[in-house]
Amino acid sequence: MSRRKKGRSADDSSEIDLTPMLDVVFIMLIFFIVTASFVKEVGLDVNVPEKNDSPPPDDAPQNILVRISADNQIWFRDETGERRVDERQVRSNIERLRAELPKASVIIQADNKANAATYVAVQDAAQEANAPAVVLVPINN
């Protein structure tokens, strides 16, 4: 024989009303959707020039080309060809080439896998050598 408490029936069970919780969830969802549309992502807009296969005119000023490979080696290209230089020799090489070509700009080609520290070191050396413009041209592999 089982005893039952008075005032409760077998059908009566305690249930939690989830309607207010769903209302709060929907209000939070609407809030996040509205505020997400006002969040502005910070980034750099890079304008990469289109590829041009035509050679420059003969009277165009020569440029100093510095290439940074994927393994962070620094290469200078001049009329004798391409040669590898140490990071400490970049400034002196740029100064020497600027003495030969006073209107020359420094163009840095950096591989996508190269360290940013190597690029910054080359750019700083070019600025210390008073190069008029330093341009980053990424090498896409």
TIMI-13626 format. One record per residue: y, x, z of N, C-alpha, C in turn; residue number from 1; residue in one letter; chain. Coordinates in Angstrom, 3 decimals, always signed. Layout:
<atoms>
[[Y,X,Z],[Y,X,Z],[Y,X,Z],NUM,"A","A"]
...
</atoms>
This chain:
<atoms>
[[-1.161,+0.828,+0.000],[+0.000,+0.000,+0.000],[+1.231,+0.878,+0.000],1,"M","A"]
[[+2.087,+0.636,-0.913],[+3.283,+1.474,-1.006],[+4.483,+0.708,-0.498],2,"S","A"]
[[+5.367,+1.465,+0.061],[+6.581,+0.861,+0.594],[+7.743,+1.081,-0.368],3,"R","A"]
[[+8.518,+0.082,-0.531],[+9.718,+0.195,-1.340],[+10.903,-0.131,-0.479],4,"R","A"]
[[+11.989,+0.614,-0.786],[+13.207,+0.331,-0.024],[+13.797,-0.982,-0.505],5,"K","A"]
[[+14.381,-1.635,+0.408],[+14.979,-2.911,+0.069],[+16.273,-2.678,-0.711],6,"K","A"]
[[+16.575,-3.508,-1.632],[+17.815,-3.442,-2.390],[+17.664,-2.710,-3.717],7,"G","A"]
[[+16.561,-2.043,-3.945],[+16.354,-1.322,-5.205],[+15.159,-1.924,-5.911],8,"R","A"]
[[+15.344,-2.060,-7.193],[+14.205,-2.559,-7.963],[+13.588,-1.400,-8.735],9,"S","A"]
[[+12.455,-1.612,-9.320],[+11.758,-0.561,-10.058],[+12.516,-0.203,-11.337],10,"A","A"]
[[+13.253,-1.125,-11.920],[+13.987,-0.871,-13.161],[+15.276,-0.099,-12.919],11,"D","A"]
[[+15.803,-0.184,-11.731],[+17.095,+0.446,-11.430],[+16.918,+1.964,-11.340],12,"D","A"]
[[+17.546,+2.682,-12.251],[+17.502,+4.144,-12.203],[+18.926,+4.658,-12.314],13,"S","A"]
[[+19.136,+5.836,-11.789],[+20.489,+6.389,-11.820],[+20.682,+7.179,-13.114],14,"S","A"]
[[+21.635,+6.783,-13.912],[+21.964,+7.448,-15.159],[+23.411,+7.929,-15.100],15,"E","A"]
[[+23.653,+9.036,-15.810],[+25.007,+9.590,-15.856],[+25.667,+9.101,-17.138],16,"I","A"]
[[+26.863,+8.607,-16.992],[+27.606,+8.135,-18.159],[+28.246,+9.345,-18.846],17,"D","A"]
[[+27.840,+9.656,-20.103],[+28.312,+10.830,-20.827],[+29.533,+10.544,-21.693],18,"L","A"]
[[+30.017,+9.351,-21.729],[+31.153,+8.995,-22.582],[+32.411,+9.792,-22.249],19,"T","A"]
[[+32.810,+9.942,-20.982],[+34.012,+10.744,-20.718],[+33.841,+12.222,-21.111],20,"P","A"]
[[+32.633,+12.747,-20.944],[+32.413,+14.145,-21.325],[+32.520,+14.310,-22.838],21,"M","A"]
[[+32.003,+13.364,-23.604],[+32.126,+13.432,-25.052],[+33.578,+13.303,-25.489],22,"L","A"]
[[+34.344,+12.480,-24.810],[+35.768,+12.370,-25.118],[+36.478,+13.707,-24.907],23,"D","A"]
[[+36.173,+14.381,-23.837],[+36.790,+15.685,-23.558],[+36.375,+16.711,-24.608],24,"V","A"]
[[+35.121,+16.706,-25.001],[+34.642,+17.659,-26.014],[+35.353,+17.414,-27.343],25,"V","A"]
[[+35.515,+16.169,-27.749],[+36.202,+15.873,-29.002],[+37.678,+16.251,-28.935],26,"F","A"]
[[+38.313,+16.035,-27.820],[+39.720,+16.433,-27.663],[+39.852,+17.945,-27.748],27,"I","A"]
[[+38.926,+18.674,-27.110],[+38.963,+20.141,-27.205],[+38.716,+20.597,-28.632],28,"M","A"]
[[+37.803,+19.954,-29.344],[+37.531,+20.304,-30.727],[+38.769,+20.106,-31.594],29,"L","A"]
[[+39.451,+18.998,-31.429],[+40.684,+18.743,-32.179],[+41.739,+19.787,-31.828],30,"I","A"]
[[+41.851,+20.148,-30.562],[+42.828,+21.158,-30.131],[+42.540,+22.506,-30.796],31,"F","A"]
[[+41.285,+22.931,-30.819],[+40.951,+24.229,-31.414],[+41.149,+24.217,-32.929],32,"F","A"]
[[+40.874,+23.110,-33.579],[+41.080,+23.026,-35.021],[+42.572,+23.115,-35.344],33,"I","A"]
[[+43.387,+22.421,-34.589],[+44.830,+22.427,-34.840],[+45.423,+23.800,-34.546],34,"V","A"]
[[+45.039,+24.424,-33.438],[+45.624,+25.727,-33.104],[+45.090,+26.833,-33.995],35,"T","A"]
[[+43.886,+26.697,-34.530],[+43.342,+27.739,-35.409],[+44.116,+27.808,-36.712],36,"A","A"]
[[+44.714,+26.720,-37.139],[+45.471,+26.752,-38.390],[+46.786,+27.504,-38.230],37,"S","A"]
[[+47.284,+27.702,-37.009],[+48.537,+28.408,-36.782],[+48.343,+29.884,-36.479],38,"F","A"]
[[+47.113,+30.337,-36.322],[+46.854,+31.736,-36.016],[+47.008,+32.535,-37.303],39,"V","A"]
[[+47.864,+33.557,-37.271],[+48.089,+34.394,-38.448],[+47.381,+35.711,-38.230],40,"K","A"]
[[+46.523,+36.075,-39.175],[+45.795,+37.325,-39.066],[+46.694,+38.471,-39.478],41,"E","A"]
[[+46.590,+39.562,-38.736],[+47.394,+40.733,-39.014],[+46.600,+41.650,-39.935],42,"V","A"]
[[+47.242,+42.120,-40.971],[+46.577,+43.022,-41.902],[+47.593,+43.649,-42.836],43,"G","A"]
[[+47.128,+44.570,-43.624],[+47.983,+45.237,-44.591],[+47.738,+44.658,-45.975],44,"L","A"]
[[+48.816,+44.376,-46.678],[+48.699,+43.962,-48.063],[+48.798,+45.219,-48.914],45,"D","A"]
[[+47.701,+45.575,-49.544],[+47.648,+46.783,-50.343],[+47.690,+46.401,-51.814],46,"V","A"]
[[+48.638,+46.963,-52.516],[+48.737,+46.748,-53.958],[+48.168,+47.966,-54.659],47,"N","A"]
[[+46.957,+47.859,-55.131],[+46.302,+48.942,-55.838],[+46.626,+48.786,-57.315],48,"V","A"]
[[+47.122,+49.838,-57.951],[+47.463,+49.704,-59.368],[+46.216,+49.508,-60.220],49,"P","A"]
[[+46.420,+48.855,-61.348],[+45.310,+48.628,-62.258],[+44.895,+49.942,-62.907],50,"E","A"]
[[+43.649,+50.019,-63.295],[+43.126,+51.228,-63.916],[+43.751,+51.399,-65.293],51,"K","A"]
[[+44.248,+52.617,-65.541],[+44.906,+52.918,-66.800],[+44.261,+54.167,-67.385],52,"N","A"]
[[+43.645,+54.028,-68.552],[+42.943,+55.151,-69.168],[+43.819,+55.976,-70.097],53,"D","A"]
[[+45.042,+55.541,-70.350],[+45.891,+56.301,-71.259],[+46.449,+57.530,-70.531],54,"S","A"]
[[+46.533,+58.674,-71.228],[+47.045,+59.892,-70.588],[+48.551,+59.800,-70.388],55,"P","A"]
[[+49.074,+60.514,-69.389],[+50.518,+60.483,-69.167],[+51.239,+61.236,-70.290],56,"P","A"]
[[+52.509,+60.941,-70.508],[+53.253,+61.662,-71.543],[+53.424,+63.131,-71.163],57,"P","A"]
[[+53.706,+63.953,-72.182],[+53.821,+65.390,-71.952],[+54.993,+65.757,-71.055],58,"D","A"]
[[+56.050,+64.971,-71.086],[+57.221,+65.303,-70.273],[+57.144,+64.734,-68.855],59,"D","A"]
[[+56.046,+64.092,-68.505],[+55.885,+63.537,-67.155],[+55.709,+64.682,-66.160],60,"A","A"]
[[+56.281,+64.550,-64.968],[+56.137,+65.626,-63.984],[+54.691,+65.750,-63.507],61,"P","A"]
[[+54.270,+66.963,-63.285],[+52.935,+67.228,-62.770],[+52.875,+66.795,-61.307],62,"Q","A"]
[[+51.708,+66.390,-60.868],[+51.506,+65.996,-59.483],[+50.511,+66.929,-58.812],63,"N","A"]
[[+50.604,+66.985,-57.506],[+49.663,+67.778,-56.715],[+48.572,+66.815,-56.266],64,"I","A"]
[[+47.357,+67.076,-56.711],[+46.250,+66.171,-56.419],[+45.379,+66.770,-55.323],65,"L","A"]
[[+45.215,+66.018,-54.241],[+44.356,+66.421,-53.124],[+43.271,+65.361,-53.008],66,"V","A"]
[[+42.018,+65.796,-53.030],[+40.892,+64.867,-52.948],[+40.122,+65.125,-51.661],67,"R","A"]
[[+39.801,+64.049,-50.941],[+39.001,+64.140,-49.719],[+37.657,+63.495,-50.028],68,"I","A"]
[[+36.602,+64.282,-49.949],[+35.273,+63.782,-50.295],[+34.675,+62.996,-49.124],69,"S","A"]
[[+33.501,+62.422,-49.360],[+32.846,+61.604,-48.339],[+32.450,+62.417,-47.118],70,"A","A"]
[[+32.204,+63.718,-47.302],[+31.840,+64.575,-46.170],[+33.051,+65.337,-45.615],71,"D","A"]
[[+34.259,+64.793,-45.842],[+35.530,+65.280,-45.284],[+35.913,+66.672,-45.775],72,"N","A"]
[[+35.485,+67.050,-46.948],[+35.937,+68.299,-47.544],[+37.212,+68.018,-48.325],73,"Q","A"]
[[+38.152,+68.963,-48.250],[+39.450,+68.806,-48.903],[+39.453,+69.669,-50.168],74,"I","A"]
[[+39.783,+69.043,-51.283],[+39.777,+69.724,-52.582],[+41.156,+69.614,-53.210],75,"W","A"]
[[+41.667,+70.731,-53.752],[+42.925,+70.761,-54.492],[+42.605,+70.900,-55.969],76,"F","A"]
[[+43.320,+70.157,-56.801],[+43.151,+70.284,-58.244],[+44.467,+70.800,-58.823],77,"R","A"]
[[+44.378,+71.883,-59.558],[+45.536,+72.429,-60.248],[+45.121,+72.856,-61.645],78,"D","A"]
[[+45.958,+73.631,-62.308],[+45.661,+74.007,-63.691],[+44.425,+74.895,-63.811],79,"E","A"]
[[+44.026,+75.559,-62.745],[+42.838,+76.423,-62.797],[+41.554,+75.655,-62.503],80,"T","A"]
[[+41.670,+74.452,-62.069],[+40.485,+73.656,-61.748],[+40.567,+73.113,-60.338],81,"G","A"]
[[+39.419,+72.773,-59.806],[+39.363,+72.193,-58.463],[+38.770,+73.216,-57.505],82,"E","A"]
[[+39.411,+73.356,-56.344],[+38.911,+74.317,-55.359],[+38.981,+73.686,-53.975],83,"R","A"]
[[+38.027,+74.083,-53.135],[+37.934,+73.563,-51.769],[+38.807,+74.404,-50.856],84,"R","A"]
[[+39.551,+73.746,-49.950],[+40.401,+74.446,-48.989],[+40.102,+73.931,-47.591],85,"V","A"]
[[+40.446,+74.740,-46.621],[+40.297,+74.360,-45.225],[+41.478,+73.477,-44.821],86,"D","A"]
[[+41.284,+72.690,-43.777],[+42.330,+71.784,-43.311],[+43.595,+72.535,-42.895],87,"E","A"]
[[+43.439,+73.761,-42.391],[+44.590,+74.543,-41.953],[+45.374,+75.133,-43.122],88,"R","A"]
[[+44.790,+75.152,-44.322],[+45.443,+75.740,-45.487],[+46.139,+74.702,-46.365],89,"Q","A"]
[[+46.081,+73.447,-45.990],[+46.624,+72.383,-46.838],[+48.132,+72.535,-46.984],90,"V","A"]
[[+48.837,+72.735,-45.890],[+50.300,+72.825,-45.942],[+50.750,+73.993,-46.809],91,"R","A"]
[[+50.138,+75.159,-46.620],[+50.560,+76.319,-47.408],[+50.271,+76.125,-48.890],92,"S","A"]
[[+49.169,+75.477,-49.226],[+48.863,+75.204,-50.633],[+49.850,+74.215,-51.236],93,"N","A"]
[[+50.224,+73.203,-50.484],[+51.201,+72.236,-50.982],[+52.553,+72.916,-51.171],94,"I","A"]
[[+52.967,+73.759,-50.212],[+54.241,+74.470,-50.344],[+54.230,+75.392,-51.565],95,"E","A"]
[[+53.116,+76.075,-51.815],[+53.018,+76.966,-52.973],[+53.111,+76.177,-54.273],96,"R","A"]
[[+52.377,+75.060,-54.341],[+52.411,+74.255,-55.553],[+53.761,+73.567,-55.744],97,"L","A"]
[[+54.433,+73.217,-54.657],[+55.769,+72.615,-54.757],[+56.789,+73.643,-55.230],98,"R","A"]
[[+56.579,+74.927,-54.921],[+57.471,+75.954,-55.433],[+57.318,+76.082,-56.954],99,"A","A"]
[[+56.090,+75.920,-57.442],[+55.846,+75.983,-58.879],[+56.294,+74.705,-59.587],100,"E","A"]
[[+56.081,+73.571,-58.934],[+56.418,+72.258,-59.512],[+57.335,+71.510,-58.547],101,"L","A"]
[[+58.649,+71.743,-58.609],[+59.542,+71.158,-57.598],[+59.624,+69.632,-57.622],102,"P","A"]
[[+59.360,+69.015,-58.757],[+59.436,+67.548,-58.832],[+58.092,+66.882,-58.590],103,"K","A"]
[[+57.104,+67.649,-58.217],[+55.749,+67.109,-58.063],[+55.624,+66.263,-56.797],104,"A","A"]
[[+54.850,+65.215,-56.919],[+54.486,+64.379,-55.773],[+53.060,+64.713,-55.372],105,"S","A"]
[[+52.751,+64.432,-54.130],[+51.399,+64.670,-53.643],[+50.620,+63.366,-53.746],106,"V","A"]
[[+49.473,+63.426,-54.400],[+48.596,+62.259,-54.507],[+47.308,+62.602,-53.766],107,"I","A"]
[[+46.966,+61.769,-52.804],[+45.763,+61.986,-52.001],[+44.735,+60.946,-52.421],108,"I","A"]
[[+43.581,+61.423,-52.870],[+42.458,+60.542,-53.184],[+41.443,+60.706,-52.067],109,"Q","A"]
[[+41.224,+59.637,-51.319],[+40.289,+59.691,-50.191],[+39.086,+58.805,-50.478],110,"A","A"]
[[+37.917,+59.340,-50.232],[+36.690,+58.570,-50.377],[+36.644,+57.511,-49.284],111,"D","A"]
[[+36.001,+56.388,-49.578],[+35.898,+55.308,-48.591],[+35.139,+55.730,-47.336],112,"N","A"]
[[+34.256,+56.716,-47.469],[+33.442,+57.142,-46.332],[+34.070,+58.305,-45.571],113,"K","A"]
[[+35.213,+58.805,-46.022],[+35.881,+59.917,-45.352],[+36.540,+59.436,-44.059],114,"A","A"]
[[+36.668,+60.345,-43.104],[+37.309,+60.005,-41.836],[+38.806,+59.828,-42.031],115,"N","A"]
[[+39.376,+58.907,-41.279],[+40.813,+58.691,-41.340],[+41.566,+59.892,-40.777],116,"A","A"]
[[+40.957,+60.610,-39.845],[+41.612,+61.780,-39.254],[+41.861,+62.858,-40.305],117,"A","A"]
[[+40.953,+63.024,-41.240],[+41.136,+64.009,-42.307],[+42.286,+63.589,-43.210],118,"T","A"]
[[+42.343,+62.304,-43.548],[+43.449,+61.806,-44.374],[+44.781,+61.995,-43.662],119,"Y","A"]
[[+44.829,+61.677,-42.385],[+46.076,+61.819,-41.632],[+46.495,+63.280,-41.554],120,"V","A"]
[[+45.547,+64.190,-41.392],[+45.871,+65.617,-41.346],[+46.469,+66.079,-42.670],121,"A","A"]
[[+45.914,+65.623,-43.787],[+46.444,+66.000,-45.105],[+47.819,+65.378,-45.313],122,"V","A"]
[[+47.983,+64.131,-44.913],[+49.276,+63.466,-45.064],[+50.339,+64.143,-44.200],123,"Q","A"]
[[+50.005,+64.512,-42.983],[+50.955,+65.215,-42.123],[+51.336,+66.566,-42.708],124,"D","A"]
[[+50.372,+67.272,-43.263],[+50.661,+68.566,-43.878],[+51.591,+68.388,-45.077],125,"A","A"]
[[+51.403,+67.335,-45.849],[+52.279,+67.079,-46.997],[+53.695,+66.743,-46.545],126,"A","A"]
[[+53.830,+65.989,-45.467],[+55.150,+65.655,-44.961],[+55.839,+66.881,-44.375],127,"Q","A"]
[[+55.100,+67.762,-43.725],[+55.675,+68.990,-43.198],[+56.116,+69.919,-44.322],128,"E","A"]
[[+55.466,+69.820,-45.486],[+55.845,+70.635,-46.638],[+56.960,+69.973,-47.453],129,"A","A"]
[[+57.528,+68.888,-46.949],[+58.628,+68.150,-47.582],[+58.255,+67.604,-48.958],130,"N","A"]
[[+57.062,+67.098,-49.074],[+56.642,+66.465,-50.328],[+57.347,+65.123,-50.458],131,"A","A"]
[[+57.861,+64.776,-51.652],[+58.662,+63.553,-51.767],[+57.878,+62.263,-51.584],132,"P","A"]
[[+56.632,+62.211,-52.005],[+55.865,+60.972,-51.891],[+54.401,+61.316,-51.685],133,"A","A"]
[[+53.799,+60.615,-50.781],[+52.373,+60.785,-50.537],[+51.735,+59.442,-50.817],134,"V","A"]
[[+50.802,+59.414,-51.739],[+50.187,+58.176,-52.187],[+48.697,+58.245,-51.887],135,"V","A"]
[[+48.159,+57.183,-51.312],[+46.721,+57.086,-51.075],[+46.090,+56.300,-52.203],136,"L","A"]
[[+45.167,+56.934,-52.896],[+44.421,+56.275,-53.955],[+42.962,+56.274,-53.515],137,"V","A"]
[[+42.428,+55.121,-53.095],[+41.036,+55.128,-52.630],[+40.067,+55.332,-53.775],138,"P","A"]
[[+39.019,+56.073,-53.479],[+37.944,+56.290,-54.434],[+36.860,+55.285,-54.111],139,"I","A"]
[[+36.603,+54.372,-55.018],[+35.573,+53.355,-54.792],[+34.261,+53.858,-55.350],140,"N","A"]
[[+33.259,+53.906,-54.475],[+31.936,+54.327,-54.918],[+31.059,+53.134,-55.112],141,"N","A"]
</atoms>
